[in-house]
Amino acid sequence: MSGAVPSGFLALPRVDPTLASQIQDDLEKVEELLRESVRSSDPLLTEAASHLLAAGGKRFRAMLVLLAAHFGDPRVPDLIPAAAVVELTHVATLYHDDVMDEAELRRGKPSANQRWGNTIAILTGDFVFAKASTMLADLGTEAVRLQAETFARLVQGQILETSGPRDGVDPLDHYLNVIDDKTASLIASSAEFGGMFGKVDPETVSTLTRACDALGMAFQLADDILDVASESDESGKVPGTDLREGVLTLPMFYAMRSQEAADERLKSLLGRPLGDEEAEEALALLRPHPAMAEADATLRGWADKARQELSTLPDIPARDAFLALCDYVVERNG
């Protein structure tokens, strides 16, 4: 999927051309189904529900569904709606996340809450999730159970993030648990969905699920590191957003451990809301700090964990594609 990838889709580097073409074709079918699924008799609701889909996105989770099925039968018709379900579930959470974070941008465009207000954004997220659930109802009880369990973890992760660590809980452990629930769970479930509908053997499905849980951890850690490291608006968000909001992420946790007197000013800036001037100062201090290299090493450790799981799978093009995704997650941070 090199030059011919539709806009917004994640190109898979170093992947078998036949597999890449098949994934591209299926992603186009998923995209069409996504557009159709959020149409409503009300023009405002259709526009709001189409807002984030139209803004693009890598369709990373949908791709994982499709790729996992290549360890079994990738031609099963239910794979397309299964991939659409996980993508709609993800998009629904973005509407809610942006309200809670008071985000101004999503994928480089005004967030739904900025454009229509919090109430419309929340209800739109509910509508998108309802559409995913409707599609899911035709896929069987096992799929309904998996999606319900995953959504419960997504909500749990959001509550953990909002409430903060309880007394006696290490804040870094709490942060990693939030990532596991809020991000890694749906990425892992994407692989499980693909294995389920692709009639993949249970042992391989379990391996893919564990690999994608580790990949999901790496994916979010890369985002958090990029929020500090990026000099420009690479992610569709303003760089340093976490710093400005007083949110501690992995590089900041590591910086906070420093016992160096020279780091006292940086530490005084972390974990509290900052204005533009202080945020720029914090970025200037944090970017060259050894904590960034330590965070990068942790990210690479999660990617290596995913690779170790994947290395036990049959040597087929789909395995190479998963390994390429591990490289992608690491390299996008480089």
FENZIMO-V469268 format. One line per field, one symbol per residue. phi: phi as a letter, one per 30 degrees, with the letter a starting at -180 (. if undefined). psi: psi as a letter, one per 20 degrees, with the letter a starting at -180 (. if undefined). burial: 1 if it has 16 or more other C-alpha atoms within 10 Angstrom, else 0. Layout:
phi=???
psi=???
burial=???
This chain:
phi=.ddcdeejdddcdhceeddedddddddddddddedddcdbdcedddddddeddddjjdheddddeddddddbcdcdeddddddddddddddeddededdddhdcbbhibedddddcjdddddddedddddddddddedcjdddddddddddddddedddedddiddeicdedddedddddddbdddddddddedddddhddeddddddddddddddddedddddddecdddbddcibdeiededdiddbeededddddcdddcddeddcdibdbdeddddddddddeddeddddddddeddddddddddddddedbeddddddddddeddddcd
psi=mehjpqpiqopoqlqphgggggggghhhgggghgghhjqriphggggghighghibqikgghhhggghiiidojjphihghghhghghgghghhggghghilqhqpkjrprhhhgirggggghggggghhhghghhhiirhhhggghghghhhggggggggghrqrpipphghgghhgggghghghgghghggghghjlqqhghggghggghghhhghghhgghghhghpiamhjjrpqjggghijpprghgghhhipjphijhgghiiqjqqqrgghghggghhhgjqhhghgghhgghgghhgghgghiirqnrhhghgghhhggggghii.
burial=1000100011111010001110110110011011001110000011011111100010111111111111110100001111111111111111111110001111100111110001011111111111111011001000110010011011011101100010000001011111111111111111111111111100011111111111111111111111111100000011111111110111111111000000100110111011000011011001101011001101110111111011000000111111111111110010
